[in-house]
Amino acid sequence: MKVNRIKLLNNLEKVAPAVSSSSLKPEHQFFRFSSDGIQSSNGIISIFVPFSGTFDGTFGIRGSQLLSLLRSLESEEVEFVFKEDKLQVKTNRIEGTFAIARELELVPLPIVKEEVTKEFDALDLSNIVEGLSICRASTSKDTTSGGICGVIIKKDVLLSTDTHRIMKWNLSRPLLFTKEFESSAPVEFIELVLKRRSELTEFSISSLGEFMAKFNDDSIICTKTYEKDYPNLLEFFPKSEFVKFEFSKDLTTSIERHVKFLSSIEGINKEISIKYDGKKCILNSIDKELGSLSEEVEILNGIESALEFSINPVFLTGAAGLCSGFKYFKEANLIMFETDDFQYMVMLRV
């Protein structure tokens, strides 16, 4: 049978992120072909792309080898020839032979039930995607930390933390309308959704308790969620008195300058001090081997008392460009960037 190589390759590239060549489970290493389309699963992420009318029955081929061959070819079409438990992929001058697996356990696609999902218009989808994009940066990189490795999705907010900071994104309207809901989506899933954000048509929770994203070509990406072993992050947001810093200009350039100056220092150990003496505000960072960098920034609002605290500047790089200032909570030892859409809380150095 003749197969359009470009069309097939484009579909395999969409499915490939859920193929794991290093998994100990063989079923995670394969593309699974059927009369409906192509599917793969690495045990956490499952991806399905429609590719109908071409293949009879269900079979699997190891993903990395097939992709490598198809990428290297230049012909518009390839020929698929099935011989017992082998598949030959042929052009006029090149032939690749692949073992076929027919007994693979296919991961079922989620069945989305209307009573636990809600349709979203383009504005709502944009709001969800923007929140996922912002929250993923604050997730824990410690793979042993469970649910905080992903973005925690509740009925009306998205939350993330790496124990040094917390990001809260307010959804434009609740995700679900039948019950309270809280679960954590892996960053791997979020990044796949973000890569195709302009094609997203649906974001929902399946009857199996999995998150599902559907796109305008009817392809589906779904993911298992983390066990609920994370804290109630909303309890950490302070209600005590604060001092608000309002700056005359966007601090992004200044913060990035200090991050680059501290480039030889490991990310988690970078530190910048912010000192206000009642008249001026000084940003200062020190590299014991290189030297120091000091910069004065203008404060717009009047602050009565002198203040000084230290913070990791890496945690400020994103929020500094979204807010004109921040709130300083001395009693809680943290600062908070805030807009109508989000609250970003960062713990200060002790």
C-alpha positions as CSV (number, residue, x, y, z in Angstrom):
1,M,0.0,0.0,0.0
2,K,1.2,3.5,-0.8
3,V,1.4,6.0,2.1
4,N,2.0,9.8,1.9
5,R,5.4,10.0,3.8
6,I,5.0,13.7,4.7
7,K,1.5,13.3,6.1
8,L,2.5,10.2,8.0
9,L,5.6,11.8,9.4
10,N,3.8,14.9,10.5
11,N,1.3,12.7,12.5
12,L,4.1,10.5,14.0
13,E,5.9,13.7,15.1
14,K,2.8,14.7,17.1
15,V,2.6,11.2,18.7
16,A,6.3,10.8,19.3
17,P,6.5,12.7,22.6
18,A,4.6,9.8,24.3
19,V,7.0,7.2,22.9
20,S,9.7,6.2,25.5
21,S,12.7,4.4,24.0
22,S,14.2,3.9,27.5
23,S,11.1,2.4,29.2
24,L,11.3,-1.1,30.6
25,K,7.8,-1.7,29.4
26,P,7.8,-2.6,25.7
27,E,4.4,-1.2,25.1
28,H,5.7,2.3,25.9
29,Q,8.3,2.1,23.1
30,F,5.8,1.7,20.2
31,F,3.7,3.6,17.8
32,R,0.3,1.8,17.8
33,F,-1.4,1.8,14.4
34,S,-5.1,1.0,13.9
35,S,-7.9,1.7,11.3
36,D,-8.7,4.9,13.3
37,G,-5.3,6.4,13.7
38,I,-2.0,6.3,15.6
39,Q,-1.5,6.2,19.3
40,S,1.4,6.1,21.8
41,S,1.7,6.1,25.6
42,N,4.7,6.3,28.0
43,G,2.6,5.3,31.0
44,I,1.8,8.9,31.9
45,I,1.1,10.8,28.7
46,S,-1.1,9.3,25.9
47,I,-1.4,10.8,22.5
48,F,-3.8,9.9,19.7
49,V,-3.8,11.3,16.1
50,P,-6.5,10.4,13.6
51,F,-5.1,8.7,10.5
52,S,-8.0,6.7,9.1
53,G,-8.6,4.5,6.1
54,T,-5.0,3.2,5.7
55,F,-4.2,0.4,8.2
56,D,-6.2,-2.8,8.8
57,G,-6.1,-4.3,12.3
58,T,-4.0,-3.1,15.1
59,F,-0.2,-3.4,15.3
60,G,2.8,-1.7,16.8
61,I,6.3,-0.6,15.5
62,R,9.1,0.6,17.6
63,G,8.9,4.4,17.4
64,S,12.5,5.6,17.2
65,Q,13.6,3.4,14.3
66,L,10.6,4.1,12.2
67,L,10.9,7.9,12.7
68,S,14.6,7.8,11.9
69,L,14.0,6.2,8.6
70,L,11.0,8.4,7.5
71,R,12.9,11.6,8.5
72,S,15.9,10.6,6.3
73,L,13.9,9.9,3.2
74,E,13.1,12.5,0.5
75,S,10.4,10.7,-1.5
76,E,6.8,12.0,-1.3
77,E,5.4,8.5,-0.9
78,V,6.6,5.2,0.7
79,E,5.2,1.8,0.2
80,F,4.1,-0.4,3.2
81,V,4.4,-4.1,2.6
82,F,3.2,-6.5,5.3
83,K,4.8,-10.0,5.4
84,E,3.7,-12.1,8.4
85,D,5.3,-10.4,11.4
86,K,7.3,-7.9,9.4
87,L,6.6,-4.5,7.8
88,Q,8.7,-3.3,4.9
89,V,8.9,0.4,4.3
90,K,10.1,0.9,0.7
91,T,11.0,3.5,-1.8
92,N,12.6,2.9,-5.3
93,R,16.0,2.5,-3.8
94,I,15.6,2.1,0.0
95,E,14.0,-0.6,2.0
96,G,13.6,-0.8,5.8
97,T,12.2,-3.9,7.6
98,F,10.5,-3.6,11.0
99,A,9.3,-6.2,13.4
100,I,5.5,-5.9,14.1
101,A,4.0,-6.3,17.6
102,R,0.4,-7.3,17.5
103,E,-0.3,-8.1,21.1
104,L,0.3,-4.7,22.6
105,E,-2.0,-3.5,25.3
106,L,-3.5,-0.3,24.0
107,V,-4.1,2.4,26.6
108,P,-7.8,3.4,26.4
109,L,-8.5,7.0,25.4
110,P,-10.5,9.0,28.0
111,I,-14.3,9.1,27.6
112,V,-15.3,12.7,28.4
113,K,-18.6,12.9,30.1
114,E,-20.7,16.0,29.7
115,E,-21.7,16.1,33.4
116,V,-18.1,16.7,34.6
117,T,-16.8,18.9,31.8
118,K,-17.6,22.2,30.4
119,E,-17.1,23.6,26.9
120,F,-14.9,26.7,26.7
121,D,-14.9,29.5,24.2
122,A,-11.6,30.9,22.7
123,L,-11.2,33.5,25.5
124,D,-11.5,30.9,28.2
125,L,-9.0,28.6,26.5
126,S,-6.6,31.5,26.1
127,N,-6.9,32.2,29.9
128,I,-6.3,28.6,30.8
129,V,-3.3,28.3,28.5
130,E,-1.8,31.6,29.8
131,G,-2.2,30.4,33.4
132,L,-0.5,27.0,32.7
133,S,2.3,28.8,30.9
134,I,3.0,31.1,33.9
135,C,2.5,28.5,36.6
136,R,4.8,25.8,35.1
137,A,7.9,28.0,35.8
138,S,7.2,27.7,39.6
139,T,6.8,23.9,39.8
140,S,9.2,21.8,41.7
141,K,12.2,20.3,39.8
142,D,12.6,17.6,42.5
143,T,11.1,14.5,41.0
144,T,10.5,13.0,44.4
145,S,8.3,15.8,45.6
146,G,5.0,14.4,44.1
147,G,2.2,16.7,43.2
148,I,4.1,19.9,43.3
149,C,6.1,18.7,40.3
150,G,3.0,19.7,38.3
151,V,0.5,22.5,38.1
152,I,-2.3,22.1,40.6
153,I,-5.6,22.6,38.9
154,K,-8.6,23.5,41.1
155,K,-12.1,24.5,40.1
156,D,-11.3,28.2,39.7
157,V,-7.5,28.6,40.2
158,L,-4.2,27.2,39.0
159,L,-1.4,26.8,41.6
160,S,2.3,25.9,41.5
161,T,5.1,25.8,44.0
162,D,8.7,24.7,44.4
163,T,8.6,25.4,48.2
164,H,10.4,28.7,47.7
165,R,7.6,30.5,45.9
166,I,3.9,30.0,45.0
167,M,2.1,31.1,41.9
168,K,-1.7,31.4,41.8
169,W,-3.6,32.1,38.6
170,N,-7.2,33.1,38.7
171,L,-9.3,31.4,36.0
172,S,-11.7,33.5,34.0
173,R,-14.5,31.1,34.9
174,P,-14.6,27.7,36.7
175,L,-13.3,24.7,34.9
176,L,-16.0,22.3,36.3
177,F,-19.5,23.1,37.2
178,T,-20.7,19.9,39.0
179,K,-18.3,19.5,41.9
180,E,-15.2,20.8,43.6
181,F,-12.1,19.5,42.0
182,E,-8.3,19.5,42.7
183,S,-5.6,17.6,40.9
184,S,-2.0,18.1,39.6
185,A,-1.0,18.0,35.9
186,P,2.6,17.0,35.0
187,V,4.7,19.7,33.4
188,E,5.4,17.3,30.5
189,F,1.7,17.4,29.5
190,I,1.5,21.2,30.0
191,E,4.5,21.8,27.7
192,L,2.9,19.6,25.0
193,V,-0.3,21.6,25.2
194,L,1.6,24.9,25.1
195,K,3.4,23.9,21.9
196,R,0.1,23.6,20.2
197,R,-1.8,26.3,22.0
198,S,-3.0,27.9,18.8
199,E,-4.7,24.6,17.8
200,L,-6.4,23.9,21.1
201,T,-10.1,23.4,21.0
202,E,-11.0,21.7,24.3
203,F,-9.4,21.3,27.8
204,S,-11.3,19.0,30.1
205,I,-11.3,16.3,32.8
206,S,-12.1,12.7,31.7
207,S,-14.3,10.1,33.4
208,L,-11.0,8.4,34.3
209,G,-9.8,11.5,36.2
210,E,-7.3,12.4,33.5
211,F,-6.7,15.8,31.9
212,M,-7.4,15.9,28.2
213,A,-6.5,18.4,25.6
214,K,-8.2,18.2,22.1
215,F,-7.0,20.0,19.0
216,N,-8.5,21.2,15.7
217,D,-7.3,18.1,13.9
218,D,-9.1,15.9,16.4
219,S,-5.9,14.7,18.0
220,I,-5.9,14.2,21.7
221,I,-3.3,14.5,24.4
222,C,-4.2,13.1,27.9
223,T,-2.3,12.6,31.1
224,K,-2.5,10.8,34.4
225,T,-2.4,13.1,37.4
226,Y,-0.2,13.1,40.5
227,E,-1.6,11.6,43.6
228,K,-3.0,14.2,46.0
229,D,0.0,14.6,48.3
230,Y,0.4,18.3,48.1
231,P,-0.4,21.1,50.7
232,N,-3.3,23.5,50.6
233,L,-1.3,26.3,49.0
234,L,-4.1,28.9,49.4
235,E,-3.5,28.8,53.2
236,F,0.0,30.3,52.7
237,F,-1.1,33.6,51.3
238,P,-0.7,36.3,54.0
239,K,-3.4,38.5,55.4
240,S,-1.0,40.7,57.5
241,E,0.0,44.3,56.9
242,F,2.4,45.0,54.0
243,V,4.4,47.8,52.4
244,K,4.0,48.4,48.7
245,F,6.9,49.2,46.4
246,E,6.0,51.1,43.2
247,F,8.8,51.5,40.7
248,S,9.1,54.2,38.0
249,K,10.1,51.6,35.3
250,D,9.9,48.0,34.4
251,L,12.5,46.1,36.5
252,T,13.0,43.3,34.0
253,T,16.2,44.7,32.5
254,S,17.7,45.3,35.9
255,I,16.8,41.9,37.3
256,E,18.2,40.2,34.2
257,R,21.4,42.2,34.5
258,H,21.9,40.9,38.0
259,V,21.0,37.3,37.1
260,K,23.7,37.4,34.3
261,F,26.2,39.0,36.7
262,L,25.6,36.0,39.1
263,S,25.9,33.5,36.2
264,S,28.8,31.5,37.9
265,I,26.6,30.9,41.0
266,E,24.3,27.9,41.0
267,G,20.7,28.9,40.3
268,I,19.2,28.2,43.7
269,N,22.1,30.1,45.4
270,K,21.8,33.3,43.6
271,E,21.0,36.3,45.8
272,I,20.2,39.9,45.4
273,S,19.6,42.4,48.2
274,I,17.0,45.1,48.0
275,K,17.7,48.0,50.4
276,Y,15.6,51.1,50.9
277,D,16.9,53.8,53.2
278,G,14.0,56.2,53.1
279,K,15.2,58.1,50.0
280,K,16.5,55.6,47.5
281,C,16.3,51.9,46.6
282,I,19.4,49.9,45.8
283,L,19.6,46.5,44.2
284,N,22.9,44.8,45.0
285,S,24.3,41.4,44.1
286,I,27.7,39.9,45.1
287,D,29.9,37.3,43.5
288,K,32.7,36.6,46.0
289,E,35.1,35.8,43.2
290,L,34.0,38.4,40.6
291,G,32.9,41.3,42.7
292,S,29.6,43.2,43.2
293,L,27.0,44.9,41.1
294,S,25.0,47.8,42.6
295,E,22.1,49.7,40.9
296,E,19.8,52.4,42.1
297,V,16.1,52.2,41.1
298,E,13.5,54.9,41.6
299,I,10.6,54.4,44.0
300,L,7.4,56.3,43.1
301,N,5.4,55.9,46.3
302,G,6.5,57.2,49.6
303,I,7.7,54.6,52.1
304,E,8.1,55.7,55.7
305,S,10.6,53.3,57.1
306,A,13.9,51.8,56.0
307,L,13.7,48.3,54.7
308,E,16.2,45.6,53.6
309,F,15.8,42.0,52.4
310,S,17.4,39.5,50.1
311,I,15.9,37.2,47.4
312,N,16.8,34.9,44.6
313,P,16.6,37.2,41.5
314,V,15.8,34.2,39.2
315,F,12.4,34.1,40.9
316,L,11.7,37.7,39.9
317,T,12.5,37.5,36.2
318,G,9.0,36.7,35.0
319,A,6.9,38.7,37.4
320,A,9.0,41.8,37.2
321,G,7.8,42.5,33.7
322,L,4.1,42.0,34.6
323,C,3.9,44.3,37.6
324,S,5.0,47.8,38.4
325,G,5.9,46.9,41.9
326,F,5.3,44.4,44.7
327,K,4.0,44.0,48.3
328,Y,6.5,43.4,51.1
329,F,5.2,41.4,54.1
330,K,7.7,41.8,56.8
331,E,6.0,39.5,59.3
332,A,5.6,36.7,56.8
333,N,9.1,37.3,55.3
334,L,7.9,37.4,51.7
335,I,7.1,39.6,48.8
336,M,4.1,39.3,46.5
337,F,3.6,40.4,42.9
338,E,-0.1,40.9,42.1
339,T,-2.4,41.6,39.2
340,D,-6.1,40.8,38.5
341,D,-5.0,37.5,37.0
342,F,-2.4,36.2,39.4
343,Q,-0.6,36.4,42.7
344,Y,3.1,35.4,42.9
345,M,4.5,35.0,46.3
346,V,8.3,34.6,46.9
347,M,9.9,33.7,50.2
348,L,12.8,35.9,51.3
349,R,16.2,34.8,52.4
350,V,16.4,34.3,56.2
